[in-house]
Amino acid sequence: MKEVLETIIKNLVDNKDAIEIKEVENEKTIVFEVKVAEEDFGKIIGRQGKIAQSIRTVMRAVANRKDKKVTVEFIG
């Protein structure tokens, strides 16, 4: 699952070396904390948060196949 998220983020940002994805997993939930460069933060959030919401939707669909719940947090 982390690979899917990493692929999506890498295709959105310019500074690919600054991407940090931290995964915290419990029994039923997984939390991904995504950190990118300051200048790329707006690109992963999008206007009115639409890109961020789309990323969360895709990740929920991937997690649903494995009977998990997932949360994606963007840290500036």
mmJSON file of the N, C-alpha and C atoms, coordinates in Angstrom:
{"data_MODEL":{"atom_site":{
"group_PDB":["ATOM","ATOM","ATOM","ATOM","ATOM","ATOM","ATOM","ATOM","ATOM","ATOM","ATOM","ATOM","ATOM","ATOM","ATOM","ATOM","ATOM","ATOM","ATOM","ATOM","ATOM","ATOM","ATOM","ATOM","ATOM","ATOM","ATOM","ATOM","ATOM","ATOM","ATOM","ATOM","ATOM","ATOM","ATOM","ATOM","ATOM","ATOM","ATOM","ATOM","ATOM","ATOM","ATOM","ATOM","ATOM","ATOM","ATOM","ATOM","ATOM","ATOM","ATOM","ATOM","ATOM","ATOM","ATOM","ATOM","ATOM","ATOM","ATOM","ATOM","ATOM","ATOM","ATOM","ATOM","ATOM","ATOM","ATOM","ATOM","ATOM","ATOM","ATOM","ATOM","ATOM","ATOM","ATOM","ATOM","ATOM","ATOM","ATOM","ATOM","ATOM","ATOM","ATOM","ATOM","ATOM","ATOM","ATOM","ATOM","ATOM","ATOM","ATOM","ATOM","ATOM","ATOM","ATOM","ATOM","ATOM","ATOM","ATOM","ATOM","ATOM","ATOM","ATOM","ATOM","ATOM","ATOM","ATOM","ATOM","ATOM","ATOM","ATOM","ATOM","ATOM","ATOM","ATOM","ATOM","ATOM","ATOM","ATOM","ATOM","ATOM","ATOM","ATOM","ATOM","ATOM","ATOM","ATOM","ATOM","ATOM","ATOM","ATOM","ATOM","ATOM","ATOM","ATOM","ATOM","ATOM","ATOM","ATOM","ATOM","ATOM","ATOM","ATOM","ATOM","ATOM","ATOM","ATOM","ATOM","ATOM","ATOM","ATOM","ATOM","ATOM","ATOM","ATOM","ATOM","ATOM","ATOM","ATOM","ATOM","ATOM","ATOM","ATOM","ATOM","ATOM","ATOM","ATOM","ATOM","ATOM","ATOM","ATOM","ATOM","ATOM","ATOM","ATOM","ATOM","ATOM","ATOM","ATOM","ATOM","ATOM","ATOM","ATOM","ATOM","ATOM","ATOM","ATOM","ATOM","ATOM","ATOM","ATOM","ATOM","ATOM","ATOM","ATOM","ATOM","ATOM","ATOM","ATOM","ATOM","ATOM","ATOM","ATOM","ATOM","ATOM","ATOM","ATOM","ATOM","ATOM","ATOM","ATOM","ATOM","ATOM","ATOM","ATOM","ATOM","ATOM","ATOM","ATOM","ATOM","ATOM","ATOM","ATOM","ATOM","ATOM","ATOM","ATOM","ATOM"],
"id":[1,2,3,4,5,6,7,8,9,10,11,12,13,14,15,16,17,18,19,20,21,22,23,24,25,26,27,28,29,30,31,32,33,34,35,36,37,38,39,40,41,42,43,44,45,46,47,48,49,50,51,52,53,54,55,56,57,58,59,60,61,62,63,64,65,66,67,68,69,70,71,72,73,74,75,76,77,78,79,80,81,82,83,84,85,86,87,88,89,90,91,92,93,94,95,96,97,98,99,100,101,102,103,104,105,106,107,108,109,110,111,112,113,114,115,116,117,118,119,120,121,122,123,124,125,126,127,128,129,130,131,132,133,134,135,136,137,138,139,140,141,142,143,144,145,146,147,148,149,150,151,152,153,154,155,156,157,158,159,160,161,162,163,164,165,166,167,168,169,170,171,172,173,174,175,176,177,178,179,180,181,182,183,184,185,186,187,188,189,190,191,192,193,194,195,196,197,198,199,200,201,202,203,204,205,206,207,208,209,210,211,212,213,214,215,216,217,218,219,220,221,222,223,224,225,226,227,228],
"type_symbol":["N","C","C","N","C","C","N","C","C","N","C","C","N","C","C","N","C","C","N","C","C","N","C","C","N","C","C","N","C","C","N","C","C","N","C","C","N","C","C","N","C","C","N","C","C","N","C","C","N","C","C","N","C","C","N","C","C","N","C","C","N","C","C","N","C","C","N","C","C","N","C","C","N","C","C","N","C","C","N","C","C","N","C","C","N","C","C","N","C","C","N","C","C","N","C","C","N","C","C","N","C","C","N","C","C","N","C","C","N","C","C","N","C","C","N","C","C","N","C","C","N","C","C","N","C","C","N","C","C","N","C","C","N","C","C","N","C","C","N","C","C","N","C","C","N","C","C","N","C","C","N","C","C","N","C","C","N","C","C","N","C","C","N","C","C","N","C","C","N","C","C","N","C","C","N","C","C","N","C","C","N","C","C","N","C","C","N","C","C","N","C","C","N","C","C","N","C","C","N","C","C","N","C","C","N","C","C","N","C","C","N","C","C","N","C","C","N","C","C","N","C","C","N","C","C","N","C","C"],
"label_atom_id":["N","CA","C","N","CA","C","N","CA","C","N","CA","C","N","CA","C","N","CA","C","N","CA","C","N","CA","C","N","CA","C","N","CA","C","N","CA","C","N","CA","C","N","CA","C","N","CA","C","N","CA","C","N","CA","C","N","CA","C","N","CA","C","N","CA","C","N","CA","C","N","CA","C","N","CA","C","N","CA","C","N","CA","C","N","CA","C","N","CA","C","N","CA","C","N","CA","C","N","CA","C","N","CA","C","N","CA","C","N","CA","C","N","CA","C","N","CA","C","N","CA","C","N","CA","C","N","CA","C","N","CA","C","N","CA","C","N","CA","C","N","CA","C","N","CA","C","N","CA","C","N","CA","C","N","CA","C","N","CA","C","N","CA","C","N","CA","C","N","CA","C","N","CA","C","N","CA","C","N","CA","C","N","CA","C","N","CA","C","N","CA","C","N","CA","C","N","CA","C","N","CA","C","N","CA","C","N","CA","C","N","CA","C","N","CA","C","N","CA","C","N","CA","C","N","CA","C","N","CA","C","N","CA","C","N","CA","C","N","CA","C","N","CA","C","N","CA","C","N","CA","C","N","CA","C","N","CA","C","N","CA","C","N","CA","C"],
"label_alt_id":[null,null,null,null,null,null,null,null,null,null,null,null,null,null,null,null,null,null,null,null,null,null,null,null,null,null,null,null,null,null,null,null,null,null,null,null,null,null,null,null,null,null,null,null,null,null,null,null,null,null,null,null,null,null,null,null,null,null,null,null,null,null,null,null,null,null,null,null,null,null,null,null,null,null,null,null,null,null,null,null,null,null,null,null,null,null,null,null,null,null,null,null,null,null,null,null,null,null,null,null,null,null,null,null,null,null,null,null,null,null,null,null,null,null,null,null,null,null,null,null,null,null,null,null,null,null,null,null,null,null,null,null,null,null,null,null,null,null,null,null,null,null,null,null,null,null,null,null,null,null,null,null,null,null,null,null,null,null,null,null,null,null,null,null,null,null,null,null,null,null,null,null,null,null,null,null,null,null,null,null,null,null,null,null,null,null,null,null,null,null,null,null,null,null,null,null,null,null,null,null,null,null,null,null,null,null,null,null,null,null,null,null,null,null,null,null,null,null,null,null,null,null,null,null,null,null,null,null],
"label_comp_id":["MET","MET","MET","LYS","LYS","LYS","GLU","GLU","GLU","VAL","VAL","VAL","LEU","LEU","LEU","GLU","GLU","GLU","THR","THR","THR","ILE","ILE","ILE","ILE","ILE","ILE","LYS","LYS","LYS","ASN","ASN","ASN","LEU","LEU","LEU","VAL","VAL","VAL","ASP","ASP","ASP","ASN","ASN","ASN","LYS","LYS","LYS","ASP","ASP","ASP","ALA","ALA","ALA","ILE","ILE","ILE","GLU","GLU","GLU","ILE","ILE","ILE","LYS","LYS","LYS","GLU","GLU","GLU","VAL","VAL","VAL","GLU","GLU","GLU","ASN","ASN","ASN","GLU","GLU","GLU","LYS","LYS","LYS","THR","THR","THR","ILE","ILE","ILE","VAL","VAL","VAL","PHE","PHE","PHE","GLU","GLU","GLU","VAL","VAL","VAL","LYS","LYS","LYS","VAL","VAL","VAL","ALA","ALA","ALA","GLU","GLU","GLU","GLU","GLU","GLU","ASP","ASP","ASP","PHE","PHE","PHE","GLY","GLY","GLY","LYS","LYS","LYS","ILE","ILE","ILE","ILE","ILE","ILE","GLY","GLY","GLY","ARG","ARG","ARG","GLN","GLN","GLN","GLY","GLY","GLY","LYS","LYS","LYS","ILE","ILE","ILE","ALA","ALA","ALA","GLN","GLN","GLN","SER","SER","SER","ILE","ILE","ILE","ARG","ARG","ARG","THR","THR","THR","VAL","VAL","VAL","MET","MET","MET","ARG","ARG","ARG","ALA","ALA","ALA","VAL","VAL","VAL","ALA","ALA","ALA","ASN","ASN","ASN","ARG","ARG","ARG","LYS","LYS","LYS","ASP","ASP","ASP","LYS","LYS","LYS","LYS","LYS","LYS","VAL","VAL","VAL","THR","THR","THR","VAL","VAL","VAL","GLU","GLU","GLU","PHE","PHE","PHE","ILE","ILE","ILE","GLY","GLY","GLY"],
"label_asym_id":["A","A","A","A","A","A","A","A","A","A","A","A","A","A","A","A","A","A","A","A","A","A","A","A","A","A","A","A","A","A","A","A","A","A","A","A","A","A","A","A","A","A","A","A","A","A","A","A","A","A","A","A","A","A","A","A","A","A","A","A","A","A","A","A","A","A","A","A","A","A","A","A","A","A","A","A","A","A","A","A","A","A","A","A","A","A","A","A","A","A","A","A","A","A","A","A","A","A","A","A","A","A","A","A","A","A","A","A","A","A","A","A","A","A","A","A","A","A","A","A","A","A","A","A","A","A","A","A","A","A","A","A","A","A","A","A","A","A","A","A","A","A","A","A","A","A","A","A","A","A","A","A","A","A","A","A","A","A","A","A","A","A","A","A","A","A","A","A","A","A","A","A","A","A","A","A","A","A","A","A","A","A","A","A","A","A","A","A","A","A","A","A","A","A","A","A","A","A","A","A","A","A","A","A","A","A","A","A","A","A","A","A","A","A","A","A","A","A","A","A","A","A","A","A","A","A","A","A"],
"label_entity_id":["1","1","1","1","1","1","1","1","1","1","1","1","1","1","1","1","1","1","1","1","1","1","1","1","1","1","1","1","1","1","1","1","1","1","1","1","1","1","1","1","1","1","1","1","1","1","1","1","1","1","1","1","1","1","1","1","1","1","1","1","1","1","1","1","1","1","1","1","1","1","1","1","1","1","1","1","1","1","1","1","1","1","1","1","1","1","1","1","1","1","1","1","1","1","1","1","1","1","1","1","1","1","1","1","1","1","1","1","1","1","1","1","1","1","1","1","1","1","1","1","1","1","1","1","1","1","1","1","1","1","1","1","1","1","1","1","1","1","1","1","1","1","1","1","1","1","1","1","1","1","1","1","1","1","1","1","1","1","1","1","1","1","1","1","1","1","1","1","1","1","1","1","1","1","1","1","1","1","1","1","1","1","1","1","1","1","1","1","1","1","1","1","1","1","1","1","1","1","1","1","1","1","1","1","1","1","1","1","1","1","1","1","1","1","1","1","1","1","1","1","1","1","1","1","1","1","1","1"],
"label_seq_id":[1,1,1,2,2,2,3,3,3,4,4,4,5,5,5,6,6,6,7,7,7,8,8,8,9,9,9,10,10,10,11,11,11,12,12,12,13,13,13,14,14,14,15,15,15,16,16,16,17,17,17,18,18,18,19,19,19,20,20,20,21,21,21,22,22,22,23,23,23,24,24,24,25,25,25,26,26,26,27,27,27,28,28,28,29,29,29,30,30,30,31,31,31,32,32,32,33,33,33,34,34,34,35,35,35,36,36,36,37,37,37,38,38,38,39,39,39,40,40,40,41,41,41,42,42,42,43,43,43,44,44,44,45,45,45,46,46,46,47,47,47,48,48,48,49,49,49,50,50,50,51,51,51,52,52,52,53,53,53,54,54,54,55,55,55,56,56,56,57,57,57,58,58,58,59,59,59,60,60,60,61,61,61,62,62,62,63,63,63,64,64,64,65,65,65,66,66,66,67,67,67,68,68,68,69,69,69,70,70,70,71,71,71,72,72,72,73,73,73,74,74,74,75,75,75,76,76,76],
"pdbx_PDB_ins_code":[null,null,null,null,null,null,null,null,null,null,null,null,null,null,null,null,null,null,null,null,null,null,null,null,null,null,null,null,null,null,null,null,null,null,null,null,null,null,null,null,null,null,null,null,null,null,null,null,null,null,null,null,null,null,null,null,null,null,null,null,null,null,null,null,null,null,null,null,null,null,null,null,null,null,null,null,null,null,null,null,null,null,null,null,null,null,null,null,null,null,null,null,null,null,null,null,null,null,null,null,null,null,null,null,null,null,null,null,null,null,null,null,null,null,null,null,null,null,null,null,null,null,null,null,null,null,null,null,null,null,null,null,null,null,null,null,null,null,null,null,null,null,null,null,null,null,null,null,null,null,null,null,null,null,null,null,null,null,null,null,null,null,null,null,null,null,null,null,null,null,null,null,null,null,null,null,null,null,null,null,null,null,null,null,null,null,null,null,null,null,null,null,null,null,null,null,null,null,null,null,null,null,null,null,null,null,null,null,null,null,null,null,null,null,null,null,null,null,null,null,null,null,null,null,null,null,null,null],
"Cartn_x":[0.814,0.0,0.857,1.944,2.83,3.41,3.654,4.205,3.231,1.954,0.928,0.912,0.917,0.918,2.18,3.31,4.583,4.596,4.05,3.98,3.117,1.982,1.093,1.786,2.401,3.058,4.228,5.035,6.202,5.795,4.637,4.188,3.614,3.373,2.805,3.839,4.95,5.917,7.123,7.854,9.09,10.3,10.34,11.469,11.184,11.509,11.198,12.042,13.201,14.092,13.575,12.682,12.188,10.949,10.514,9.312,9.639,8.833,8.942,7.547,7.42,6.137,6.348,5.665,5.764,4.481,4.623,3.473,3.327,2.155,1.849,0.663,0.874,-0.159,-0.65,-1.968,-2.62,-3.277,-4.157,-4.824,-5.668,-6.501,-7.429,-7.163,-6.313,-6.108,-4.636,-4.422,-3.086,-3.119,-2.143,-2.031,-0.75,-0.877,0.275,0.477,1.658,2.007,2.936,2.47,3.203,3.815,5.112,5.823,6.573,6.386,7.06,7.729,8.476,9.127,8.071,8.465,7.545,6.932,7.75,7.254,6.328,6.351,5.493,4.218,4.091,2.958,1.623,1.578,0.349,-0.058,0.925,0.625,-0.071,0.243,-0.429,-1.753,-1.945,-3.219,-4.224,-3.797,-4.686,-5.629,-6.373,-7.335,-8.47,-8.703,-9.745,-9.597,-8.36,-8.082,-8.57,-8.845,-9.421,-8.429,-7.169,-6.176,-5.931,-5.819,-5.626,-6.795,-7.999,-9.175,-9.177,-8.729,-8.652,-7.625,-6.488,-5.458,-6.022,-6.738,-7.341,-8.362,-9.133,-10.136,-9.484,-8.422,-7.703,-7.109,-6.52,-5.899,-6.952,-8.133,-9.202,-9.639,-9.685,-10.071,-9.039,-7.765,-6.702,-6.767,-6.981,-7.038,-8.271,-9.33,-10.575,-10.4,-9.541,-9.278,-8.608,-7.916,-7.204,-7.907,-9.172,-9.978,-9.308,-8.758,-8.13,-8.787,-8.596,-9.005,-7.721,-7.711,-6.499,-6.799,-5.828,-5.893,-4.594,-4.714,-3.544,-3.504,-2.413,-2.227,-1.084,-1.309,-0.274,0.329,1.616,2.306,3.158,2.933,3.637,4.974],
"Cartn_y":[-1.194,0.0,1.257,1.203,2.361,2.686,1.635,1.832,2.577,2.291,2.975,4.463,4.763,6.15,6.871,6.196,6.804,7.109,6.227,6.448,7.658,7.784,8.923,10.229,10.266,11.489,11.862,10.886,11.164,11.798,11.415,11.967,13.37,13.824,15.154,16.22,15.833,16.81,16.958,18.066,18.3,17.745,17.951,17.531,16.141,15.102,13.727,13.233,13.864,13.439,13.855,14.829,15.342,14.598,13.591,12.854,11.925,12.029,11.121,10.588,9.277,8.654,7.735,8.065,7.273,6.47,5.185,4.29,3.812,4.054,3.593,2.639,1.373,0.357,-0.211,-0.298,-0.957,-2.225,-2.813,-4.039,-3.828,-2.797,-2.57,-1.284,-0.408,0.875,1.103,1.849,2.268,3.779,4.476,5.917,6.199,6.899,7.332,8.822,9.195,10.603,10.983,11.875,12.269,13.649,13.727,15.0,15.251,16.45,16.827,18.181,18.602,19.913,21.014,22.116,23.254,23.727,23.792,24.296,23.31,22.042,21.03,20.763,21.351,21.057,21.421,22.534,22.957,22.027,21.373,20.46,19.199,18.722,17.508,17.813,19.065,19.442,19.811,20.603,20.997,22.112,22.593,23.658,23.106,23.776,23.402,21.959,21.426,20.09,18.948,19.223,18.188,17.07,17.397,16.362,15.511,16.155,15.421,14.467,14.926,14.077,12.911,13.15,12.077,11.026,11.48,10.552,9.69,10.307,9.561,8.537,8.909,8.005,6.785,7.004,5.894,4.974,5.557,4.75,3.966,4.545,3.8,2.6,2.776,1.679,0.556,0.914,-0.091,-0.814,-0.065,-0.651,-1.522,-1.177,-1.931,-3.371,-3.585,-4.927,-5.804,-5.169,-5.907,-5.818,-5.399,-5.256,-4.38,-3.278,-2.307,-0.956,-0.065,1.333,2.141,3.129,3.906,5.391,6.108,7.557,8.127,9.159,9.818,11.242,11.57,12.911,13.6,14.831,15.613,16.605,16.499,17.329,18.347,19.63,20.685,21.032],
"Cartn_z":[0.0,0.0,0.0,0.741,0.814,-0.569,-1.358,-2.697,-3.597,-3.457,-4.254,-3.91,-2.623,-2.169,-2.63,-2.518,-2.924,-4.423,-5.227,-6.674,-7.004,-6.338,-6.576,-6.212,-5.034,-4.56,-5.462,-5.868,-6.721,-8.05,-8.566,-9.836,-9.712,-8.488,-8.286,-7.945,-7.327,-6.812,-7.729,-7.545,-8.286,-7.538,-6.223,-5.399,-4.824,-5.588,-5.201,-4.031,-3.815,-2.728,-1.352,-1.297,-0.019,0.49,-0.228,0.16,1.335,2.386,3.528,3.83,3.857,4.173,5.37,6.457,7.681,7.829,8.103,8.209,9.658,10.224,11.574,11.462,11.854,11.644,12.973,13.103,14.229,13.702,14.497,14.054,12.81,12.827,11.715,10.943,11.445,10.769,10.448,9.392,8.989,8.789,9.36,9.2,8.429,7.316,6.536,6.77,7.215,7.387,6.24,5.373,4.179,4.398,4.186,4.323,3.012,2.454,1.208,1.402,0.395,0.451,0.51,1.119,1.303,-0.019,-1.07,-2.358,-3.068,-2.671,-3.289,-2.507,-1.335,-0.473,-1.132,-1.811,-2.487,-3.614,-4.216,-5.326,-4.859,-3.657,-3.195,-2.492,-2.08,-1.477,-2.566,-3.531,-4.612,-4.208,-5.166,-4.878,-4.04,-2.941,-1.986,-1.507,-1.566,-1.046,-1.909,-3.175,-4.039,-4.362,-4.585,-4.881,-3.64,-2.49,-1.236,-0.99,-1.232,-1.043,-2.025,-3.244,-4.231,-3.829,-3.299,-2.832,-1.706,-0.79,0.325,-0.173,-1.188,-1.749,-2.386,-3.153,-3.786,-2.724,-1.694,-0.645,0.143,0.338,1.016,0.182,-1.135,-2.02,-1.973,-1.945,-1.861,-0.514,0.556,1.894,2.083,1.408,1.525,1.055,0.088,-0.415,0.635,1.582,2.625,3.978,3.958,5.172,6.222,5.78,6.677,6.447,7.409,7.245,7.189,6.315,6.12,6.251,6.8,6.906,6.333,5.525,4.965,5.516,6.199,6.76,6.039,5.635,4.959,5.938,6.148,7.129,6.381,6.671,5.969,6.534],
"occupancy":[1.0,1.0,1.0,1.0,1.0,1.0,1.0,1.0,1.0,1.0,1.0,1.0,1.0,1.0,1.0,1.0,1.0,1.0,1.0,1.0,1.0,1.0,1.0,1.0,1.0,1.0,1.0,1.0,1.0,1.0,1.0,1.0,1.0,1.0,1.0,1.0,1.0,1.0,1.0,1.0,1.0,1.0,1.0,1.0,1.0,1.0,1.0,1.0,1.0,1.0,1.0,1.0,1.0,1.0,1.0,1.0,1.0,1.0,1.0,1.0,1.0,1.0,1.0,1.0,1.0,1.0,1.0,1.0,1.0,1.0,1.0,1.0,1.0,1.0,1.0,1.0,1.0,1.0,1.0,1.0,1.0,1.0,1.0,1.0,1.0,1.0,1.0,1.0,1.0,1.0,1.0,1.0,1.0,1.0,1.0,1.0,1.0,1.0,1.0,1.0,1.0,1.0,1.0,1.0,1.0,1.0,1.0,1.0,1.0,1.0,1.0,1.0,1.0,1.0,1.0,1.0,1.0,1.0,1.0,1.0,1.0,1.0,1.0,1.0,1.0,1.0,1.0,1.0,1.0,1.0,1.0,1.0,1.0,1.0,1.0,1.0,1.0,1.0,1.0,1.0,1.0,1.0,1.0,1.0,1.0,1.0,1.0,1.0,1.0,1.0,1.0,1.0,1.0,1.0,1.0,1.0,1.0,1.0,1.0,1.0,1.0,1.0,1.0,1.0,1.0,1.0,1.0,1.0,1.0,1.0,1.0,1.0,1.0,1.0,1.0,1.0,1.0,1.0,1.0,1.0,1.0,1.0,1.0,1.0,1.0,1.0,1.0,1.0,1.0,1.0,1.0,1.0,1.0,1.0,1.0,1.0,1.0,1.0,1.0,1.0,1.0,1.0,1.0,1.0,1.0,1.0,1.0,1.0,1.0,1.0,1.0,1.0,1.0,1.0,1.0,1.0,1.0,1.0,1.0,1.0,1.0,1.0,1.0,1.0,1.0,1.0,1.0,1.0],
"B_iso_or_equiv":[0.0,0.0,0.0,0.0,0.0,0.0,0.0,0.0,0.0,0.0,0.0,0.0,0.0,0.0,0.0,0.0,0.0,0.0,0.0,0.0,0.0,0.0,0.0,0.0,0.0,0.0,0.0,0.0,0.0,0.0,0.0,0.0,0.0,0.0,0.0,0.0,0.0,0.0,0.0,0.0,0.0,0.0,0.0,0.0,0.0,0.0,0.0,0.0,0.0,0.0,0.0,0.0,0.0,0.0,0.0,0.0,0.0,0.0,0.0,0.0,0.0,0.0,0.0,0.0,0.0,0.0,0.0,0.0,0.0,0.0,0.0,0.0,0.0,0.0,0.0,0.0,0.0,0.0,0.0,0.0,0.0,0.0,0.0,0.0,0.0,0.0,0.0,0.0,0.0,0.0,0.0,0.0,0.0,0.0,0.0,0.0,0.0,0.0,0.0,0.0,0.0,0.0,0.0,0.0,0.0,0.0,0.0,0.0,0.0,0.0,0.0,0.0,0.0,0.0,0.0,0.0,0.0,0.0,0.0,0.0,0.0,0.0,0.0,0.0,0.0,0.0,0.0,0.0,0.0,0.0,0.0,0.0,0.0,0.0,0.0,0.0,0.0,0.0,0.0,0.0,0.0,0.0,0.0,0.0,0.0,0.0,0.0,0.0,0.0,0.0,0.0,0.0,0.0,0.0,0.0,0.0,0.0,0.0,0.0,0.0,0.0,0.0,0.0,0.0,0.0,0.0,0.0,0.0,0.0,0.0,0.0,0.0,0.0,0.0,0.0,0.0,0.0,0.0,0.0,0.0,0.0,0.0,0.0,0.0,0.0,0.0,0.0,0.0,0.0,0.0,0.0,0.0,0.0,0.0,0.0,0.0,0.0,0.0,0.0,0.0,0.0,0.0,0.0,0.0,0.0,0.0,0.0,0.0,0.0,0.0,0.0,0.0,0.0,0.0,0.0,0.0,0.0,0.0,0.0,0.0,0.0,0.0,0.0,0.0,0.0,0.0,0.0,0.0],
"pdbx_formal_charge":[null,null,null,null,null,null,null,null,null,null,null,null,null,null,null,null,null,null,null,null,null,null,null,null,null,null,null,null,null,null,null,null,null,null,null,null,null,null,null,null,null,null,null,null,null,null,null,null,null,null,null,null,null,null,null,null,null,null,null,null,null,null,null,null,null,null,null,null,null,null,null,null,null,null,null,null,null,null,null,null,null,null,null,null,null,null,null,null,null,null,null,null,null,null,null,null,null,null,null,null,null,null,null,null,null,null,null,null,null,null,null,null,null,null,null,null,null,null,null,null,null,null,null,null,null,null,null,null,null,null,null,null,null,null,null,null,null,null,null,null,null,null,null,null,null,null,null,null,null,null,null,null,null,null,null,null,null,null,null,null,null,null,null,null,null,null,null,null,null,null,null,null,null,null,null,null,null,null,null,null,null,null,null,null,null,null,null,null,null,null,null,null,null,null,null,null,null,null,null,null,null,null,null,null,null,null,null,null,null,null,null,null,null,null,null,null,null,null,null,null,null,null,null,null,null,null,null,null],
"auth_seq_id":[1,1,1,2,2,2,3,3,3,4,4,4,5,5,5,6,6,6,7,7,7,8,8,8,9,9,9,10,10,10,11,11,11,12,12,12,13,13,13,14,14,14,15,15,15,16,16,16,17,17,17,18,18,18,19,19,19,20,20,20,21,21,21,22,22,22,23,23,23,24,24,24,25,25,25,26,26,26,27,27,27,28,28,28,29,29,29,30,30,30,31,31,31,32,32,32,33,33,33,34,34,34,35,35,35,36,36,36,37,37,37,38,38,38,39,39,39,40,40,40,41,41,41,42,42,42,43,43,43,44,44,44,45,45,45,46,46,46,47,47,47,48,48,48,49,49,49,50,50,50,51,51,51,52,52,52,53,53,53,54,54,54,55,55,55,56,56,56,57,57,57,58,58,58,59,59,59,60,60,60,61,61,61,62,62,62,63,63,63,64,64,64,65,65,65,66,66,66,67,67,67,68,68,68,69,69,69,70,70,70,71,71,71,72,72,72,73,73,73,74,74,74,75,75,75,76,76,76],
"auth_comp_id":["MET","MET","MET","LYS","LYS","LYS","GLU","GLU","GLU","VAL","VAL","VAL","LEU","LEU","LEU","GLU","GLU","GLU","THR","THR","THR","ILE","ILE","ILE","ILE","ILE","ILE","LYS","LYS","LYS","ASN","ASN","ASN","LEU","LEU","LEU","VAL","VAL","VAL","ASP","ASP","ASP","ASN","ASN","ASN","LYS","LYS","LYS","ASP","ASP","ASP","ALA","ALA","ALA","ILE","ILE","ILE","GLU","GLU","GLU","ILE","ILE","ILE","LYS","LYS","LYS","GLU","GLU","GLU","VAL","VAL","VAL","GLU","GLU","GLU","ASN","ASN","ASN","GLU","GLU","GLU","LYS","LYS","LYS","THR","THR","THR","ILE","ILE","ILE","VAL","VAL","VAL","PHE","PHE","PHE","GLU","GLU","GLU","VAL","VAL","VAL","LYS","LYS","LYS","VAL","VAL","VAL","ALA","ALA","ALA","GLU","GLU","GLU","GLU","GLU","GLU","ASP","ASP","ASP","PHE","PHE","PHE","GLY","GLY","GLY","LYS","LYS","LYS","ILE","ILE","ILE","ILE","ILE","ILE","GLY","GLY","GLY","ARG","ARG","ARG","GLN","GLN","GLN","GLY","GLY","GLY","LYS","LYS","LYS","ILE","ILE","ILE","ALA","ALA","ALA","GLN","GLN","GLN","SER","SER","SER","ILE","ILE","ILE","ARG","ARG","ARG","THR","THR","THR","VAL","VAL","VAL","MET","MET","MET","ARG","ARG","ARG","ALA","ALA","ALA","VAL","VAL","VAL","ALA","ALA","ALA","ASN","ASN","ASN","ARG","ARG","ARG","LYS","LYS","LYS","ASP","ASP","ASP","LYS","LYS","LYS","LYS","LYS","LYS","VAL","VAL","VAL","THR","THR","THR","VAL","VAL","VAL","GLU","GLU","GLU","PHE","PHE","PHE","ILE","ILE","ILE","GLY","GLY","GLY"],
"auth_asym_id":["A","A","A","A","A","A","A","A","A","A","A","A","A","A","A","A","A","A","A","A","A","A","A","A","A","A","A","A","A","A","A","A","A","A","A","A","A","A","A","A","A","A","A","A","A","A","A","A","A","A","A","A","A","A","A","A","A","A","A","A","A","A","A","A","A","A","A","A","A","A","A","A","A","A","A","A","A","A","A","A","A","A","A","A","A","A","A","A","A","A","A","A","A","A","A","A","A","A","A","A","A","A","A","A","A","A","A","A","A","A","A","A","A","A","A","A","A","A","A","A","A","A","A","A","A","A","A","A","A","A","A","A","A","A","A","A","A","A","A","A","A","A","A","A","A","A","A","A","A","A","A","A","A","A","A","A","A","A","A","A","A","A","A","A","A","A","A","A","A","A","A","A","A","A","A","A","A","A","A","A","A","A","A","A","A","A","A","A","A","A","A","A","A","A","A","A","A","A","A","A","A","A","A","A","A","A","A","A","A","A","A","A","A","A","A","A","A","A","A","A","A","A","A","A","A","A","A","A"],
"auth_atom_id":["N","CA","C","N","CA","C","N","CA","C","N","CA","C","N","CA","C","N","CA","C","N","CA","C","N","CA","C","N","CA","C","N","CA","C","N","CA","C","N","CA","C","N","CA","C","N","CA","C","N","CA","C","N","CA","C","N","CA","C","N","CA","C","N","CA","C","N","CA","C","N","CA","C","N","CA","C","N","CA","C","N","CA","C","N","CA","C","N","CA","C","N","CA","C","N","CA","C","N","CA","C","N","CA","C","N","CA","C","N","CA","C","N","CA","C","N","CA","C","N","CA","C","N","CA","C","N","CA","C","N","CA","C","N","CA","C","N","CA","C","N","CA","C","N","CA","C","N","CA","C","N","CA","C","N","CA","C","N","CA","C","N","CA","C","N","CA","C","N","CA","C","N","CA","C","N","CA","C","N","CA","C","N","CA","C","N","CA","C","N","CA","C","N","CA","C","N","CA","C","N","CA","C","N","CA","C","N","CA","C","N","CA","C","N","CA","C","N","CA","C","N","CA","C","N","CA","C","N","CA","C","N","CA","C","N","CA","C","N","CA","C","N","CA","C","N","CA","C","N","CA","C","N","CA","C","N","CA","C","N","CA","C","N","CA","C"],
"pdbx_PDB_model_num":[1,1,1,1,1,1,1,1,1,1,1,1,1,1,1,1,1,1,1,1,1,1,1,1,1,1,1,1,1,1,1,1,1,1,1,1,1,1,1,1,1,1,1,1,1,1,1,1,1,1,1,1,1,1,1,1,1,1,1,1,1,1,1,1,1,1,1,1,1,1,1,1,1,1,1,1,1,1,1,1,1,1,1,1,1,1,1,1,1,1,1,1,1,1,1,1,1,1,1,1,1,1,1,1,1,1,1,1,1,1,1,1,1,1,1,1,1,1,1,1,1,1,1,1,1,1,1,1,1,1,1,1,1,1,1,1,1,1,1,1,1,1,1,1,1,1,1,1,1,1,1,1,1,1,1,1,1,1,1,1,1,1,1,1,1,1,1,1,1,1,1,1,1,1,1,1,1,1,1,1,1,1,1,1,1,1,1,1,1,1,1,1,1,1,1,1,1,1,1,1,1,1,1,1,1,1,1,1,1,1,1,1,1,1,1,1,1,1,1,1,1,1,1,1,1,1,1,1]
}}}
